Amino acid sequence: MLVDYLIKQNWLQTPRIIRAFQKIKRADFLPGEFKDYAELNQSFPIGWGQSISQPLMVAFILERLQPENGDKILEIGSGSGWATALLAEIISQKNEKSGAEQKKGIIISLEAIPEIKESAQQNIAKYGFFETKLVELYSADGYNGYQKMAERTNLAGGFDKIFSTSSLKELPQAWKDQLKIGGTIVAPIGSSIWQITKTGKNKFEEVEFPDFAFTPMFGEQQQQLIRV
């Protein structure tokens, strides 16, 4: 089984992330002709020149991101909706710390391609995350972050996490500005995945994980972005 393989190879390590991989079935996010291959550790096309990422890539990024109960997360690029649903399941789980308060989080996901956004919405809806208001999905490029953030009182202070499956030449300033102090961004930059923690106003700690490969992304900022 795919999840067992990812655990054995140490791509999956955190219990709450493992539980999400066990509950959110990848087959529910694949086009019909690929559903029988959902347990394979490889990417598949989902149309419009895009793909659902290789499972080990998604596992690696989520392990670096470390989403938790109650987190407010900005996702750049909804794709198939699989990672979105995994995130929603993780942030809805009861906090593993004894006695910790159960909190209400949210995933705001931005997708540049309208047809991909509609497909992702149908896929995510299978798990009821729209009804519980854990996920909001919008047609938007995302390079400049979430444009209506200032209008949202529940996002005061910024996002806890920002997650991207798009490779950039450099991290957009808007993402840094919309991240709260103590928050984390995980995003591909060049051929590496970077884990960036905001330690203070305009202060960041960066960790590089090199040697990843990415394929082209559609969007307004296509010359600067490459989609996983």
VOBA-1610 file (N, C-alpha, C; in pm, whole numbers, padded with zeros to 5 digits, always signed):
BEGIN
Met+00084-00119+00000Met+00000+00000+00000Met+00088+00125+00000Leu+00036+00231-00064Leu+00113+00355-00080Leu+00153+00415+00054Val+00058+00427+00146Val+00090+00491+00274Val+00195+00411+00349Asp+00186+00279+00347Asp+00285+00195+00414Asp+00424+00218+00354Tyr+00428+00230+00222Tyr+00556+00255+00154Tyr+00614+00389+00197Leu+00531+00494+00201Leu+00578+00628+00238Leu+00627+00631+00382Ile+00564+00553+00469Ile+00609+00544+00607Ile+00742+00470+00615Lys+00750+00357+00546Lys+00872+00276+00550Lys+00993+00352+00497Gln+00969+00437+00396Gln+01078+00514+00335Gln+01102+00648+00407Asn+01031+00669+00517Asn+01046+00790+00601Asn+00999+00919+00535Trp+00919+00908+00429Trp+00859+01028+00373Trp+00746+01076+00464Leu+00676+00984+00525Leu+00573+01016+00623Leu+00622+00978+00761Gln+00612+01073+00857Gln+00663+01048+00991Gln+00567+01094+01101Thr+00489+01197+01076Thr+00406+01259+01179Thr+00269+01192+01186Pro+00225+01146+01304Pro+00099+01071+01315Pro-00022+01141+01252Arg-00040+01271+01277Arg-00160+01337+01223Arg-00156+01346+01071Ile-00036+01357+01014Ile-00024+01360+00868Ile-00048+01220+00811Ile+00003+01119+00878Ile-00020+00980+00837Ile-00170+00948+00837Arg-00239+00990+00943Arg-00384+00965+00952Arg-00458+01030+00835Ala-00415+01148+00796Ala-00480+01216+00684Ala-00457+01139+00554Phe-00337+01090+00532Phe-00308+01011+00412Phe-00390+00883+00410Gln-00416+00827+00527Gln-00497+00705+00534Gln-00644+00732+00505Lys-00693+00848+00544Lys-00837+00879+00529Lys-00870+00939+00393Ile-00786+01031+00343Ile-00814+01101+00217Ile-00757+01018+00103Lys-00846+00954+00027Lys-00804+00860-00077Lys-00763+00931-00205Arg-00641+00905-00247Arg-00588+00971-00367Arg-00672+00940-00491Ala-00732+00821-00496Ala-00815+00783-00611Ala-00931+00879-00633Asp-00978+00943-00524Asp-01090+01038-00535Asp-01051+01167-00606Phe-00923+01185-00634Phe-00874+01309-00694Phe-00809+01286-00830Leu-00817+01163-00879Leu-00758+01127-01007Leu-00865+01117-01115Pro-00832+01154-01240Pro-00924+01127-01352Pro-00953+00978-01361Gly-01069+00944-01416Gly-01116+00806-01419Gly-01015+00705-01471Glu-00941+00741-01577Glu-00850+00645-01638Glu-00729+00613-01551Phe-00707+00692-01445Phe-00590+00669-01359Phe-00627+00620-01219Lys-00755+00607-01188Lys-00796+00572-01053Lys-00739+00438-01006Asp-00724+00344-01098Asp-00671+00213-01061Asp-00523+00218-01026Tyr-00458+00332-01055Tyr-00314+00344-01029Tyr-00284+00439-00913Ala-00386+00468-00833Ala-00372+00567-00726Ala-00266+00529-00623Glu-00240+00399-00607Glu-00144+00354-00507Glu+00001+00360-00556Leu+00020+00399-00681Leu+00156+00411-00734Leu+00217+00544-00692Asn+00345+00542-00663Asn+00416+00663-00622Asn+00464+00740-00745Gln+00369+00794-00820Gln+00404+00873-00938Gln+00295+00976-00965Ser+00333+01078-01041Ser+00237+01183-01077Ser+00155+01139-01198Phe+00036+01201-01216Phe-00051+01172-01329Phe-00110+01303-01382Pro-00134+01311-01513Pro-00196+01433-01568Pro-00341+01445-01523Ile-00382+01570-01498Ile-00522+01596-01460Ile-00589+01692-01559Gly-00519+01717-01672Gly-00576+01805-01774Gly-00517+01944-01771Trp-00533+02017-01883Trp-00486+02155-01896Trp-00337+02170-01866Gly-00261+02067-01901Gly-00117+02071-01883Gly-00070+02056-01740Gln-00159+02018-01648Gln-00125+02008-01507Gln-00125+01862-01461Ser-00076+01839-01340Ser-00068+01702-01290Ser-00095+01699-01140Ile-00133+01580-01092Ile-00138+01555-00948Ile+00001+01508-00908Ser+00055+01569-00805Ser+00195+01548-00769Ser+00223+01407-00722Gln+00350+01368-00733Gln+00397+01241-00682Gln+00374+01236-00531Pro+00318+01129-00477Pro+00287+01123-00334Pro+00404+01154-00242Leu+00524+01108-00275Leu+00636+01136-00185Leu+00665+01285-00178Met+00638+01358-00290Met+00657+01503-00291Met+00557+01571-00197Val+00431+01529-00205Val+00328+01586-00118Val+00361+01554+00028Ala+00399+01431+00055Ala+00434+01391+00191Ala+00552+01473+00243Phe+00653+01490+00161Phe+00773+01565+00202Phe+00737+01709+00236Ile+00657+01774+00150Ile+00621+01913+00173Ile+00536+01928+00299Leu+00439+01838+00318Leu+00353+01848+00436Leu+00432+01822+00565Glu+00530+01734+00559Glu+00614+01710+00676Glu+00698+01833+00710Arg+00739+01908+00608Arg+00814+02032+00634Arg+00719+02142+00683Leu+00597+02142+00632Leu+00499+02244+00669Leu+00447+02226+00811Gln+00428+02099+00852Gln+00377+02064+00985Gln+00247+02137+01019Pro+00141+02119+00938Pro+00011+02178+00971Pro-00044+02118+01100Glu-00116+02201+01177Glu-00169+02158+01305Glu-00315+02198+01319Asn-00380+02142+01419Asn-00519+02176+01449Asn-00534+02327+01462Gly-00633+02383+01389Gly-00663+02525+01400Gly-00582+02617+01311Asp-00485+02565+01237Asp-00403+02650+01151Asp-00486+02719+01044Lys-00444+02841+01010Lys-00498+02915+00896Lys-00391+02909+00787Ile-00425+02843+00676Ile-00325+02810+00574Ile-00365+02866+00439Leu-00269+02926+00370Leu-00287+02971+00233Leu-00216+02872+00140Glu-00292+02815+00046Glu-00235+02723-00052Glu-00235+02790-00188Ile-00120+02791-00254Ile-00107+02848-00387Ile-00107+02734-00488Gly-00216+02719-00563Gly-00229+02612-00661Gly-00305+02494-00606Ser-00435+02488-00633Ser-00519+02381-00579Ser-00494+02248-00647Gly-00461+02252-00778Gly-00441+02128-00853Gly-00562+02038-00846Ser-00540+01912-00818Ser-00650+01815-00809Ser-00734+01834-00683Gly-00680+01906-00585Gly-00748+01922-00456Gly-00704+01821-00352Trp-00618+01727-00389Trp-00574+01624-00296Trp-00499+01683-00177Ala-00399+01766-00203Ala-00323+01827-00094Ala-00413+01917-00010Thr-00506+01986-00075Thr-00599+02073-00002Thr-00679+01991+00098Ala-00731+01878+00053Ala-00811+01791+00140Ala-00726+01732+00252Leu-00603+01694+00221Leu-00513+01643+00325Leu-00491+01749+00433Leu-00467+01872+00390Leu-00447+01981+00485Leu-00571+02003+00572Ala-00689+02003+00506Ala-00814+02026+00579Ala-00836+01917+00684Glu-00807+01793+00649Glu-00821+01683+00744Glu-00724+01700+00861Ile-00602+01740+00832Ile-00501+01756+00938Ile-00541+01866+01036Ile-00582+01982+00985Ile-00611+02094+01075Ile-00742+02074+01153Ser-00823+01976+01109Ser-00948+01949+01181Ser-00930+01846+01292Gln-00814+01778+01293Gln-00790+01675+01395Gln-00766+01738+01531Lys-00812+01669+01635Lys-00791+01716+01771Lys-00643+01729+01800Asn-00607+01838+01864Asn-00468+01862+01898Asn-00411+01747+01980Glu-00292+01701+01942Glu-00231+01586+02009Glu-00176+01620+02147Lys-00159+01749+02176Lys-00109+01789+02307Lys-00220+01774+02411Ser-00192+01707+02516Ser-00293+01678+02619Ser-00355+01806+02673Gly-00488+01811+02670Gly-00559+01925+02724Gly-00565+02045+02633Ala-00505+02038+02516Ala-00504+02153+02426Ala-00644+02177+02369Glu-00677+02302+02351Glu-00809+02341+02302Glu-00826+02307+02154Gln-00945+02255+02118Gln-00977+02230+01978Gln-01007+02364+01911Lys-00940+02390+01800Lys-00952+02519+01733Lys-01009+02504+01593Lys-01064+02613+01541Lys-01121+02614+01406Lys-01021+02677+01310Gly-00969+02598+01217Gly-00876+02648+01118Gly-00944+02667+00983Ile-00866+02705+00884Ile-00920+02724+00749Ile-00808+02709+00647Ile-00843+02652+00532Ile-00753+02647+00417Ile-00810+02739+00310Ile-00735+02839+00270Ile-00773+02922+00155Ile-00683+02881+00040Ser-00744+02827-00065Ser-00670+02772-00177Ser-00698+02854-00303Leu-00591+02894-00372Leu-00601+02976-00492Leu-00554+02898-00614Glu-00636+02891-00718Glu-00604+02817-00840Glu-00623+02906-00962Ala-00519+02914-01045Ala-00519+03007-01160Ala-00606+02959-01276Ile-00625+02828-01292Ile-00696+02775-01407Ile-00840+02744-01366Pro-00939+02813-01423Pro-01078+02794-01380Pro-01126+02650-01389Glu-01089+02579-01496Glu-01134+02441-01512Glu-01073+02350-01404Ile-00947+02375-01370Ile-00883+02298-01264Ile-00950+02328-01130Lys-00983+02455-01109Lys-01050+02495-00985Lys-01184+02423-00970Glu-01260+02415-01080Glu-01391+02349-01074Glu-01375+02200-01045Ser-01276+02137-01107Ser-01250+01996-01082Ser-01208+01972-00937Ala-01117+02057-00887Ala-01073+02044-00748Ala-01190+02060-00652Gln-01280+02153-00684Gln-01395+02176-00597Gln-01483+02052-00589Gln-01505+01986-00703Gln-01584+01864-00703Gln-01517+01754-00621Asn-01385+01745-00633Asn-01311+01641-00560Asn-01314+01664-00409Ile-01286+01788-00369Ile-01281+01822-00227Ile-01418+01805-00163Ala-01523+01834-00240Ala-01661+01826-00188Ala-01697+01684-00141Lys-01628+01583-00191Lys-01655+01445-00151Lys-01631+01423-00001Tyr-01555+01512+00060Tyr-01520+01496+00201Tyr-01589+01597+00292Gly-01678+01679+00237Gly-01759+01769+00318Gly-01686+01889+00376Phe-01569+01923+00321Phe-01491+02031+00380Phe-01547+02170+00350Phe-01632+02181+00247Phe-01695+02311+00222Phe-01810+02334+00319Glu-01885+02229+00347Glu-01996+02240+00441Glu-01947+02277+00582Thr-01833+02223+00620Thr-01778+02254+00752Thr-01695+02383+00751Lys-01687+02445+00634Lys-01616+02574+00617Lys-01468+02563+00652Leu-01412+02445+00628Leu-01268+02427+00647Leu-01189+02471+00524Val-01254+02471+00407Val-01186+02506+00283Val-01263+02614+00208Glu-01189+02713+00157Glu-01241+02811+00063Glu-01153+02806-00061Leu-01214+02793-00177Leu-01141+02774-00301Leu-01175+02887-00397Tyr-01072+02953-00452Tyr-01095+03069-00539Tyr-01013+03058-00667Ser-01067+03117-00775Ser-00994+03130-00900Ser-00907+03254-00890Ala-00778+03234-00875Ala-00685+03346-00861Ala-00544+03297-00885Asp-00456+03385-00931Asp-00320+03347-00964Asp-00238+03313-00840Gly-00252+03391-00735Gly-00185+03359-00610Gly-00047+03417-00592Tyr+00013+03469-00698Tyr+00150+03521-00686Tyr+00157+03636-00586Asn+00051+03715-00582Asn+00046+03828-00489Asn-00032+03795-00362Gly-00042+03666-00331Gly-00108+03624-00209Gly-00259+03633-00218Tyr-00323+03634-00103Tyr-00469+03640-00094Tyr-00510+03786-00088Gln-00574+03833-00196Gln-00599+03975-00213Gln-00702+04032-00117Lys-00790+03949-00059Lys-00894+03998+00029Lys-00861+03977+00177Met-00735+03955+00204Met-00694+03924+00341Met-00730+04036+00438Ala-00713+04161+00397Ala-00739+04274+00486Ala-00885+04284+00527Glu-00974+04221+00447Glu-01118+04226+00476Glu-01160+04117+00575Arg-01069+04026+00608Arg-01104+03910+00689Arg-01053+03924+00831Thr-01144+03943+00925Thr-01102+03956+01065Thr-01042+03826+01119Asn-01085+03712+01063Asn-01031+03584+01111Asn-00889+03558+01063Leu-00839+03645+00976Leu-00701+03631+00928Leu-00611+03742+00982Ala-00661+03815+01080Ala-00580+03920+01141Ala-00453+03860+01199Gly-00343+03921+01166Gly-00214+03870+01213Gly-00143+03784+01112Gly-00217+03736+01010Gly-00153+03661+00903Gly-00184+03512+00906Phe-00133+03441+00806Phe-00149+03296+00796Phe-00045+03225+00883Asp-00085+03113+00939Asp+00010+03029+01013Asp+00107+02960+00918Lys+00054+02919+00804Lys+00134+02846+00706Lys+00098+02894+00566Ile+00195+02895+00477Ile+00172+02918+00335Ile+00239+02806+00260Phe+00164+02745+00171Phe+00207+02620+00106Phe+00196+02639-00046Ser+00300+02603-00118Ser+00297+02618-00263Ser+00353+02494-00331Thr+00297+02460-00446Thr+00353+02354-00529Thr+00410+02414-00657Ser+00454+02539-00649Ser+00505+02611-00766Ser+00645+02662-00741Ser+00735+02637-00835Ser+00873+02679-00819Ser+00892+02821-00868Leu+00959+02902-00786Leu+00979+03042-00817Leu+01127+03074-00828Lys+01156+03189-00891Lys+01294+03238-00891Lys+01328+03296-00755Glu+01228+03357-00692Glu+01243+03408-00557Glu+01106+03411-00491Leu+01104+03415-00360Leu+00978+03413-00287Leu+00909+03549-00298Pro+00781+03552-00337Pro+00711+03681-00346Pro+00704+03752-00211Gln+00723+03881-00213Gln+00718+03959-00090Gln+00581+03949-00024Ala+00476+03940-00107Ala+00339+03933-00054Ala+00322+03812+00038Trp+00385+03700+00003Trp+00373+03581+00087Trp+00439+03605+00223Lys+00556+03669+00221Lys+00626+03700+00346Lys+00542+03794+00432Asp+00480+03892+00367Asp+00399+03990+00440Asp+00274+03926+00501Gln+00217+03827+00433Gln+00093+03766+00480Gln+00115+03652+00579Leu+00239+03621+00608Leu+00273+03516+00705Leu+00289+03578+00843Lys+00227+03516+00943Lys+00241+03568+01079Lys+00378+03534+01135Ile+00423+03609+01234Ile+00549+03578+01301Ile+00537+03442+01368Gly+00634+03357+01344Gly+00631+03220+01391Gly+00575+03123+01288Gly+00522+03178+01177Gly+00464+03096+01072Gly+00568+03040+00976Thr+00524+02948+00891Thr+00614+02876+00800Thr+00562+02879+00658Ile+00653+02901+00564Ile+00626+02885+00421Ile+00706+02766+00372Val+00643+02678+00295Val+00716+02573+00225Val+00685+02586+00077Ala+00790+02606-00002Ala+00771+02631-00146Ala+00896+02592-00223Pro+00878+02541-00346Pro+00993+02517-00432Pro+01048+02649-00486Ile+01178+02668-00473Ile+01247+02782-00534Ile+01361+02724-00616Gly+01357+02748-00748Gly+01452+02683-00836Gly+01429+02533-00834Ser+01534+02455-00809Ser+01521+02309-00805Ser+01527+02256-00662Ser+01503+02345-00565Ser+01502+02304-00424Ser+01367+02335-00361Ile+01335+02262-00256Ile+01222+02297-00171Ile+01278+02371-00050Trp+01216+02483-00018Trp+01263+02566+00092Trp+01160+02571+00204Gln+01208+02562+00326Gln+01127+02578+00446Gln+01169+02711+00509Ile+01076+02805+00514Ile+01108+02941+00556Ile+01021+02978+00676Thr+01084+03011+00787Thr+01013+03046+00910Thr+01031+03194+00939Lys+00920+03261+00968Lys+00925+03404+01000Lys+00952+03420+01149Thr+01069+03471+01182Thr+01111+03481+01321Thr+01088+03620+01380Gly+01058+03717+01298Gly+01033+03853+01342Gly+00992+03937+01223Lys+00962+04062+01244Lys+00925+04148+01132Lys+01043+04158+01036Asn+01019+04110+00913Asn+01122+04109+00808Asn+01244+04023+00845Lys+01223+03925+00934Lys+01332+03834+00969Lys+01287+03690+00942Phe+01372+03614+00873Phe+01335+03479+00830Phe+01452+03383+00846Glu+01420+03260+00884Glu+01518+03152+00883Glu+01484+03058+00769Glu+01585+03018+00691Glu+01561+02938+00571Glu+01639+02807+00576Val+01572+02700+00535Val+01636+02568+00522Val+01611+02518+00381Glu+01716+02476+00311Glu+01705+02430+00172Glu+01712+02277+00165Phe+01621+02221+00083Phe+01623+02078+00051Phe+01638+02067-00100Pro+01759+02040-00149Pro+01787+02048-00293Pro+01746+01925-00374Asp+01763+01940-00505Asp+01752+01830-00602Asp+01611+01779-00623Phe+01517+01869-00649Phe+01383+01833-00692Phe+01361+01887-00833Ala+01268+01824-00906Ala+01238+01867-01043Ala+01091+01904-01054Phe+01062+02007-01137Phe+00927+02058-01151Phe+00893+02080-01298Thr+00763+02084-01329Thr+00716+02104-01466Thr+00638+02234-01477Pro+00620+02289-01601Pro+00565+02425-01616Pro+00424+02443-01562Met+00397+02563-01516Met+00268+02603-01461Met+00201+02706-01550Phe+00068+02700-01556Phe-00011+02800-01625Phe-00040+02915-01530Gly-00049+03037-01581Gly-00093+03147-01496Gly-00035+03280-01537Glu-00085+03383-01474Glu-00045+03520-01505Glu+00104+03539-01484Gln+00161+03468-01384Gln+00303+03481-01354Gln+00382+03362-01410Gln+00339+03309-01525Gln+00399+03186-01578Gln+00548+03198-01599Gln+00597+03316-01636Gln+00739+03334-01660Gln+00820+03322-01531Gln+00754+03330-01416Gln+00825+03325-01289Gln+00794+03198-01209Leu+00692+03124-01250Leu+00647+03009-01172Leu+00656+02880-01249Ile+00685+02771-01182Ile+00681+02638-01242Ile+00603+02547-01148Arg+00499+02484-01198Arg+00413+02397-01116Arg+00475+02260-01097Val+00464+02206-00974Val+00507+02068-00948Val+00424+01974-01035
//
